[in-house]
Amino acid sequence: MSGHALSNLAKRPTFVASDRALARYFARPVLRFIDTEVASGILLLIATAVALTWANIGDSYNVFWHTEMLLEIGSWEAEMSLAHFVNDGLMALFFFVVGLEIKRELVVGRLADPRVAALPGIAALGGMIVPAGFFALANLGGDGMAGWGIPMATDIAFALGVVALLGSRVSAELKLFLLTLAIVDDIGAIAVIAIFYSTGLDFAWLALAVAGLAMTRALTIARVWAMPVYVLLGTFIWYATWQSGVHATIAGVALGLLTPALPLLSREEAEDVAEDLPDDPSAEEIRQAAFLLRNNVGVCQWLETHLHPFTSFLIIPIFALANAGIEISGDALSNAASSKVTIGIILGLVLGKPVGIMLFTWLATRMNFDLPPGVRWAQFLGMGLAAGIGFTVSIFISGLAYTGDDVVQLVPEAKIGILVASAIAAVGALIALRSTRDPA
């Protein structure tokens, strides 16, 4: 091959950087998503270490996070602690981004093809049902039974972060399978929170929240693109949901799912807009063209791109800082060691996740589903263990499960179980995936 030919070849974009639809709407978003999750996982680990240290050097940790906040506008007021503001307020934005990711995957991603999404979806179902069953068996008839949803969750940031440590030893297909599985897992966790961890429903406020969502849908159909309108409407929907007794984070998910995923203009239409500009355009013509060209990217993708770093690098570390602080004393560890809640969580995340994922995947192959190309059964053990890193959503659910005065003392035991189980699952995933890698 001549030097000129090599030079031309070097200038050609790779598949990921190419202009193909699959690269633009799937490969590049997935790579950006994985990179962000890996980096945020490191920050999440640091925030957890800070929270644990802070909680064990005095009372300032609990005093700070239980500080009451009062928001007052005229005769209207809302009061909540800093911890509740994080869990009910900031986390609603996190779940809004989760809703955006799910919507994009359903419209233009892997979940858009039912056949492609079916196998990881079935695996995710096993990764939720079996861990909940393990927990239920350990807590049958006990006060801790309400926490059955805790070991169902997968922390995408930590799971992908652990897999990323092995680099090319883990195939891209296995990473994508884990990513799709974790997204379906998120859908399951959201459903569990909405259905089983919402209490004392106020149907008047719930009706207002639903009416707000209906108005949001009507505005998107009418192609109203004024962002301040949606910010105000979204704030109202969040408040109505919070007052209704349904956990406020569900409002974030619902708004994310209602966000348009397809762009206002196709690529061809955007090119026509650019070509139709006169040689000496006026300021108004430039403004209109700029607006139209910006909408060559779907609102869903635009919001996800801008909000994902904010939620990953700020909100989730703050959540860990507010929730991962538990007393690590001899008594606390002794109570956890004999606690059915702690044992159930460890069994669910460390054993239930890989067993459920592998079992349901095996059952799916009996129904003529094929494993992803190049993925072997032995690798499913490591992937299942990676999915057993519950952490963020598991901690979140533990705070919802044990709220009564008679069970609130189970929260520290649940958090210790989550931390221990997630650490065991992470180390186990590294060992299992490293030992099953394909020879170089």
Secondary structure, DSSP 8 states (H G I E B T S, - for coil): --HHHHHHHHHS--TTTSS-HHIIIIIHHHHHHHHHHHHHHHHHHHHHHHHHHHHTS-SHHHHHHT-EEEEEETTEEEEEEHHHIIIIIIHHHHHHHHHHHHHHHHHHSGGGSHHHHHHHHHHHHHHHHHHHHHHHHHHTTSGGGGGGGGGG---HHHHHHHHHTTGGGS-HHHHHHHHHHHHHHHHHHHHHHHHHS--S--HHHHHHHHHHHHHHHHHHHTT---HHHHHHHHHHHHHHHHHHTS-THHHHHHHHHHS--S-SS-HHHHHHHHHTS-SS--HHHHHHHHHHHHTTS-HHHHHHHHHHHHIIIIIHHHHHHHHS-----HHHHHHHHT-HHHHHHHIIIIIIHHHHHHHHHHHHHTTT----TT--HHHHHHHHHHHT--HHHHHHHHHHH--STTTTTHHHHHHHHHHHHHHHHHHHHHHHHHHT----
